[in-house]
């Protein structure tokens, strides 16, 4: 079974479910951090442009 835009197998060969969950959580952490940074940056510039 393939998932996501990268088309990786859901469970890589030799990985158990816990290892796969750890990998997926690490993989998802970066985009979440990026989204938070972008949200804060947009809020900052919205405040600065209304002054």
PDB file of N, CA, C and O in Angstrom:
ATOM      1  N   UNK A   1       0.846  -1.183   0.000  1.00  0.00           N
ATOM      2  CA  UNK A   1       0.000   0.000   0.000  1.00  0.00           C
ATOM      3  C   UNK A   1       0.883   1.235   0.000  1.00  0.00           C
ATOM      4  O   UNK A   1       1.866   1.293   0.739  1.00  0.00           O
ATOM      5  N   UNK A   2       0.547   2.224  -0.818  1.00  0.00           N
ATOM      6  CA  UNK A   2       1.324   3.441  -0.923  1.00  0.00           C
ATOM      7  C   UNK A   2       0.555   4.600  -0.314  1.00  0.00           C
ATOM      8  O   UNK A   2      -0.669   4.673  -0.426  1.00  0.00           O
ATOM      9  N   UNK A   3       1.285   5.511   0.336  1.00  0.00           N
ATOM     10  CA  UNK A   3       0.641   6.658   0.974  1.00  0.00           C
ATOM     11  C   UNK A   3       1.393   7.924   0.652  1.00  0.00           C
ATOM     12  O   UNK A   3       2.592   7.896   0.373  1.00  0.00           O
ATOM     13  N   UNK A   4       0.674   9.054   0.692  1.00  0.00           N
ATOM     14  CA  UNK A   4       1.311  10.355   0.571  1.00  0.00           C
ATOM     15  C   UNK A   4       1.858  10.648  -0.813  1.00  0.00           C
ATOM     16  O   UNK A   4       1.829   9.813  -1.717  1.00  0.00           O
ATOM     17  N   UNK A   5       2.358  11.866  -0.939  1.00  0.00           N
ATOM     18  CA  UNK A   5       2.873  12.293  -2.232  1.00  0.00           C
ATOM     19  C   UNK A   5       4.215  11.658  -2.557  1.00  0.00           C
ATOM     20  O   UNK A   5       4.638  11.675  -3.713  1.00  0.00           O
ATOM     21  N   UNK A   6       4.879  11.108  -1.577  1.00  0.00           N
ATOM     22  CA  UNK A   6       6.182  10.487  -1.830  1.00  0.00           C
ATOM     23  C   UNK A   6       6.036   9.039  -2.285  1.00  0.00           C
ATOM     24  O   UNK A   6       7.000   8.426  -2.745  1.00  0.00           O
ATOM     25  N   UNK A   7       4.857   8.508  -2.158  1.00  0.00           N
ATOM     26  CA  UNK A   7       4.564   7.153  -2.604  1.00  0.00           C
ATOM     27  C   UNK A   7       5.491   6.115  -1.974  1.00  0.00           C
ATOM     28  O   UNK A   7       6.033   5.246  -2.657  1.00  0.00           O
ATOM     29  N   UNK A   8       5.658   6.225  -0.664  1.00  0.00           N
ATOM     30  CA  UNK A   8       6.449   5.235   0.077  1.00  0.00           C
ATOM     31  C   UNK A   8       5.548   4.096   0.504  1.00  0.00           C
ATOM     32  O   UNK A   8       4.355   4.298   0.731  1.00  0.00           O
ATOM     33  N   UNK A   9       6.100   2.907   0.616  1.00  0.00           N
ATOM     34  CA  UNK A   9       5.301   1.819   1.174  1.00  0.00           C
ATOM     35  C   UNK A   9       4.910   2.164   2.608  1.00  0.00           C
ATOM     36  O   UNK A   9       5.700   2.758   3.342  1.00  0.00           O
ATOM     37  N   UNK A  10       3.697   1.793   3.007  1.00  0.00           N
ATOM     38  CA  UNK A  10       3.228   2.108   4.356  1.00  0.00           C
ATOM     39  C   UNK A  10       4.174   1.538   5.397  1.00  0.00           C
ATOM     40  O   UNK A  10       4.587   2.252   6.311  1.00  0.00           O
ATOM     41  N   UNK A  11       4.521   0.281   5.276  1.00  0.00           N
ATOM     42  CA  UNK A  11       5.489  -0.330   6.187  1.00  0.00           C
ATOM     43  C   UNK A  11       6.710  -0.735   5.377  1.00  0.00           C
ATOM     44  O   UNK A  11       6.637  -1.610   4.514  1.00  0.00           O
ATOM     45  N   UNK A  12       7.811  -0.100   5.659  1.00  0.00           N
ATOM     46  CA  UNK A  12       9.043  -0.428   4.948  1.00  0.00           C
ATOM     47  C   UNK A  12       9.479  -1.843   5.325  1.00  0.00           C
ATOM     48  O   UNK A  12       9.157  -2.336   6.406  1.00  0.00           O
ATOM     49  N   UNK A  13      10.198  -2.471   4.441  1.00  0.00           N
ATOM     50  CA  UNK A  13      10.653  -3.842   4.681  1.00  0.00           C
ATOM     51  C   UNK A  13      11.446  -3.924   5.974  1.00  0.00           C
ATOM     52  O   UNK A  13      12.406  -3.174   6.155  1.00  0.00           O
ATOM     53  N   UNK A  14      11.068  -4.813   6.868  1.00  0.00           N
ATOM     54  CA  UNK A  14      11.797  -5.016   8.112  1.00  0.00           C
ATOM     55  C   UNK A  14      11.393  -4.076   9.236  1.00  0.00           C
ATOM     56  O   UNK A  14      11.930  -4.196  10.337  1.00  0.00           O
ATOM     57  N   UNK A  15      10.483  -3.160   9.013  1.00  0.00           N
ATOM     58  CA  UNK A  15      10.056  -2.228  10.070  1.00  0.00           C
ATOM     59  C   UNK A  15       8.790  -2.743  10.727  1.00  0.00           C
ATOM     60  O   UNK A  15       7.847  -3.159  10.054  1.00  0.00           O
ATOM     61  N   UNK A  16       8.783  -2.708  12.039  1.00  0.00           N
ATOM     62  CA  UNK A  16       7.532  -3.041  12.698  1.00  0.00           C
ATOM     63  C   UNK A  16       6.694  -1.774  12.826  1.00  0.00           C
ATOM     64  O   UNK A  16       7.158  -0.687  12.484  1.00  0.00           O
ATOM     65  N   UNK A  17       5.481  -1.903  13.310  1.00  0.00           N
ATOM     66  CA  UNK A  17       4.568  -0.766  13.353  1.00  0.00           C
ATOM     67  C   UNK A  17       5.061   0.363  14.254  1.00  0.00           C
ATOM     68  O   UNK A  17       4.882   1.532  13.913  1.00  0.00           O
ATOM     69  N   UNK A  18       5.673   0.050  15.385  1.00  0.00           N
ATOM     70  CA  UNK A  18       6.162   1.095  16.275  1.00  0.00           C
ATOM     71  C   UNK A  18       7.263   1.914  15.624  1.00  0.00           C
ATOM     72  O   UNK A  18       7.290   3.138  15.753  1.00  0.00           O
ATOM     73  N   UNK A  19       8.171   1.245  14.925  1.00  0.00           N
ATOM     74  CA  UNK A  19       9.247   1.965  14.231  1.00  0.00           C
ATOM     75  C   UNK A  19       8.668   2.839  13.131  1.00  0.00           C
ATOM     76  O   UNK A  19       9.120   3.966  12.928  1.00  0.00           O
ATOM     77  N   UNK A  20       7.672   2.327  12.422  1.00  0.00           N
ATOM     78  CA  UNK A  20       7.039   3.090  11.357  1.00  0.00           C
ATOM     79  C   UNK A  20       6.332   4.328  11.932  1.00  0.00           C
ATOM     80  O   UNK A  20       6.408   5.408  11.346  1.00  0.00           O
ATOM     81  N   UNK A  21       5.656   4.178  13.059  1.00  0.00           N
ATOM     82  CA  UNK A  21       5.002   5.319  13.689  1.00  0.00           C
ATOM     83  C   UNK A  21       6.012   6.373  14.118  1.00  0.00           C
ATOM     84  O   UNK A  21       5.766   7.568  13.951  1.00  0.00           O
ATOM     85  N   UNK A  22       7.138   5.951  14.666  1.00  0.00           N
ATOM     86  CA  UNK A  22       8.196   6.893  15.051  1.00  0.00           C
ATOM     87  C   UNK A  22       8.691   7.663  13.833  1.00  0.00           C
ATOM     88  O   UNK A  22       8.862   8.881  13.881  1.00  0.00           O
ATOM     89  N   UNK A  23       8.915   6.940  12.748  1.00  0.00           N
ATOM     90  CA  UNK A  23       9.400   7.571  11.520  1.00  0.00           C
ATOM     91  C   UNK A  23       8.389   8.583  10.992  1.00  0.00           C
ATOM     92  O   UNK A  23       8.755   9.692  10.604  1.00  0.00           O
ATOM     93  N   UNK A  24       7.129   8.198  10.982  1.00  0.00           N
ATOM     94  CA  UNK A  24       6.092   9.090  10.474  1.00  0.00           C
ATOM     95  C   UNK A  24       5.933  10.326  11.360  1.00  0.00           C
ATOM     96  O   UNK A  24       5.715  11.427  10.855  1.00  0.00           O
ATOM     97  N   UNK A  25       6.039  10.147  12.663  1.00  0.00           N
ATOM     98  CA  UNK A  25       5.930  11.293  13.575  1.00  0.00           C
ATOM     99  C   UNK A  25       7.094  12.263  13.376  1.00  0.00           C
ATOM    100  O   UNK A  25       6.904  13.480  13.390  1.00  0.00           O
ATOM    101  N   UNK A  26       8.301  11.719  13.191  1.00  0.00           N
ATOM    102  CA  UNK A  26       9.460  12.584  12.920  1.00  0.00           C
ATOM    103  C   UNK A  26       9.266  13.322  11.601  1.00  0.00           C
ATOM    104  O   UNK A  26       9.557  14.513  11.494  1.00  0.00           O
ATOM    105  N   UNK A  27       8.773  12.605  10.605  1.00  0.00           N
ATOM    106  CA  UNK A  27       8.571  13.180   9.287  1.00  0.00           C
ATOM    107  C   UNK A  27       7.528  14.305   9.334  1.00  0.00           C
ATOM    108  O   UNK A  27       7.650  15.295   8.612  1.00  0.00           O
ATOM    109  N   UNK A  28       6.523  14.157  10.168  1.00  0.00           N
ATOM    110  CA  UNK A  28       5.461  15.158  10.269  1.00  0.00           C
ATOM    111  C   UNK A  28       5.821  16.323  11.170  1.00  0.00           C
ATOM    112  O   UNK A  28       5.177  17.369  11.094  1.00  0.00           O
ATOM    113  N   UNK A  29       6.815  16.181  12.012  1.00  0.00           N
ATOM    114  CA  UNK A  29       7.180  17.245  12.951  1.00  0.00           C
ATOM    115  C   UNK A  29       7.676  18.487  12.214  1.00  0.00           C
ATOM    116  O   UNK A  29       7.310  19.603  12.584  1.00  0.00           O
ATOM    117  N   UNK A  30       8.480  18.322  11.203  1.00  0.00           N
ATOM    118  CA  UNK A  30       9.054  19.470  10.493  1.00  0.00           C
ATOM    119  C   UNK A  30       7.991  20.330   9.819  1.00  0.00           C
ATOM    120  O   UNK A  30       8.011  21.548   9.996  1.00  0.00           O
ATOM    121  N   UNK A  31       7.068  19.756   9.056  1.00  0.00           N
ATOM    122  CA  UNK A  31       6.030  20.607   8.448  1.00  0.00           C
ATOM    123  C   UNK A  31       5.179  21.330   9.506  1.00  0.00           C
ATOM    124  O   UNK A  31       4.750  22.462   9.285  1.00  0.00           O
ATOM    125  N   UNK A  32       4.937  20.686  10.638  1.00  0.00           N
ATOM    126  CA  UNK A  32       4.168  21.343  11.699  1.00  0.00           C
ATOM    127  C   UNK A  32       4.924  22.544  12.238  1.00  0.00           C
ATOM    128  O   UNK A  32       4.331  23.597  12.471  1.00  0.00           O
ATOM    129  N   UNK A  33       6.236  22.398  12.439  1.00  0.00           N
ATOM    130  CA  UNK A  33       7.053  23.513  12.906  1.00  0.00           C
ATOM    131  C   UNK A  33       7.071  24.635  11.870  1.00  0.00           C
ATOM    132  O   UNK A  33       6.967  25.812  12.217  1.00  0.00           O
ATOM    133  N   UNK A  34       7.205  24.263  10.602  1.00  0.00           N
ATOM    134  CA  UNK A  34       7.204  25.260   9.527  1.00  0.00           C
ATOM    135  C   UNK A  34       5.887  26.020   9.483  1.00  0.00           C
ATOM    136  O   UNK A  34       5.881  27.242   9.332  1.00  0.00           O
ATOM    137  N   UNK A  35       4.772  25.309   9.615  1.00  0.00           N
ATOM    138  CA  UNK A  35       3.458  25.958   9.597  1.00  0.00           C
ATOM    139  C   UNK A  35       3.301  26.924  10.759  1.00  0.00           C
ATOM    140  O   UNK A  35       2.744  28.010  10.593  1.00  0.00           O
ATOM    141  N   UNK A  36       3.784  26.542  11.926  1.00  0.00           N
ATOM    142  CA  UNK A  36       3.701  27.421  13.101  1.00  0.00           C
ATOM    143  C   UNK A  36       4.527  28.686  12.875  1.00  0.00           C
ATOM    144  O   UNK A  36       4.084  29.786  13.207  1.00  0.00           O
ATOM    145  N   UNK A  37       5.710  28.534  12.318  1.00  0.00           N
ATOM    146  CA  UNK A  37       6.568  29.689  12.029  1.00  0.00           C
ATOM    147  C   UNK A  37       5.892  30.611  11.019  1.00  0.00           C
ATOM    148  O   UNK A  37       5.896  31.830  11.194  1.00  0.00           O
ATOM    149  N   UNK A  38       5.317  30.044   9.975  1.00  0.00           N
ATOM    150  CA  UNK A  38       4.635  30.857   8.964  1.00  0.00           C
ATOM    151  C   UNK A  38       3.421  31.576   9.557  1.00  0.00           C
ATOM    152  O   UNK A  38       3.158  32.733   9.227  1.00  0.00           O
ATOM    153  N   UNK A  39       2.689  30.894  10.425  1.00  0.00           N
ATOM    154  CA  UNK A  39       1.521  31.505  11.060  1.00  0.00           C
ATOM    155  C   UNK A  39       1.947  32.710  11.898  1.00  0.00           C
ATOM    156  O   UNK A  39       1.326  33.771  11.829  1.00  0.00           O
ATOM    157  N   UNK A  40       3.009  32.543  12.691  1.00  0.00           N
ATOM    158  CA  UNK A  40       3.499  33.636  13.538  1.00  0.00           C
ATOM    159  C   UNK A  40       4.043  34.787  12.699  1.00  0.00           C
ATOM    160  O   UNK A  40       3.832  35.955  13.027  1.00  0.00           O
ATOM    161  N   UNK A  41       4.735  34.458  11.627  1.00  0.00           N
ATOM    162  CA  UNK A  41       5.286  35.489  10.749  1.00  0.00           C
ATOM    163  C   UNK A  41       4.171  36.281  10.085  1.00  0.00           C
ATOM    164  O   UNK A  41       4.242  37.508  10.013  1.00  0.00           O
ATOM    165  N   UNK A  42       3.154  35.601   9.603  1.00  0.00           N
ATOM    166  CA  UNK A  42       2.017  36.287   8.968  1.00  0.00           C
ATOM    167  C   UNK A  42       1.318  37.200   9.968  1.00  0.00           C
ATOM    168  O   UNK A  42       0.930  38.316   9.621  1.00  0.00           O
ATOM    169  N   UNK A  43       1.154  36.739  11.201  1.00  0.00           N
ATOM    170  CA  UNK A  43       0.507  37.564  12.227  1.00  0.00           C
ATOM    171  C   UNK A  43       1.357  38.802  12.526  1.00  0.00           C
ATOM    172  O   UNK A  43       0.824  39.900  12.687  1.00  0.00           O
ATOM    173  N   UNK A  44       2.662  38.624  12.599  1.00  0.00           N
ATOM    174  CA  UNK A  44       3.568  39.744  12.863  1.00  0.00           C
ATOM    175  C   UNK A  44       3.446  40.804  11.772  1.00  0.00           C
ATOM    176  O   UNK A  44       3.282  41.987  12.070  1.00  0.00           O
ATOM    177  N   UNK A  45       3.525  40.382  10.508  1.00  0.00           N
ATOM    178  CA  UNK A  45       3.466  41.340   9.414  1.00  0.00           C
ATOM    179  C   UNK A  45       2.081  41.958   9.293  1.00  0.00           C
ATOM    180  O   UNK A  45       1.962  43.106   8.865  1.00  0.00           O
ATOM    181  N   UNK A  46       1.042  41.237   9.653  1.00  0.00           N
ATOM    182  CA  UNK A  46      -0.298  41.815   9.632  1.00  0.00           C
ATOM    183  C   UNK A  46      -0.395  42.935  10.666  1.00  0.00           C
ATOM    184  O   UNK A  46      -1.010  43.967  10.401  1.00  0.00           O
ATOM    185  N   UNK A  47       0.202  42.743  11.831  1.00  0.00           N
ATOM    186  CA  UNK A  47       0.207  43.791  12.859  1.00  0.00           C
ATOM    187  C   UNK A  47       1.038  44.990  12.405  1.00  0.00           C
ATOM    188  O   UNK A  47       0.638  46.138  12.599  1.00  0.00           O
ATOM    189  N   UNK A  48       2.191  44.721  11.803  1.00  0.00           N
ATOM    190  CA  UNK A  48       3.100  45.800  11.410  1.00  0.00           C
ATOM    191  C   UNK A  48       2.525  46.644  10.280  1.00  0.00           C
ATOM    192  O   UNK A  48       2.769  47.850  10.234  1.00  0.00           O
ATOM    193  N   UNK A  49       1.775  46.048   9.378  1.00  0.00           N
ATOM    194  CA  UNK A  49       1.249  46.808   8.231  1.00  0.00           C
ATOM    195  C   UNK A  49       0.024  47.628   8.587  1.00  0.00           C
ATOM    196  O   UNK A  49      -0.367  48.510   7.823  1.00  0.00           O
ATOM    197  N   UNK A  50      -0.594  47.356   9.735  1.00  0.00           N
ATOM    198  CA  UNK A  50      -1.780  48.122  10.129  1.00  0.00           C
ATOM    199  C   UNK A  50      -1.411  49.301  11.015  1.00  0.00           C
ATOM    200  O   UNK A  50      -2.301  50.042  11.433  1.00  0.00           O
ATOM    201  N   UNK A  51      -0.156  49.501  11.313  1.00  0.00           N
ATOM    202  CA  UNK A  51       0.270  50.631  12.151  1.00  0.00           C
ATOM    203  C   UNK A  51       0.406  51.888  11.341  1.00  0.00           C
ATOM    204  O   UNK A  51       0.757  52.936  11.883  1.00  0.00           O
TER     205      UNK A  51
END
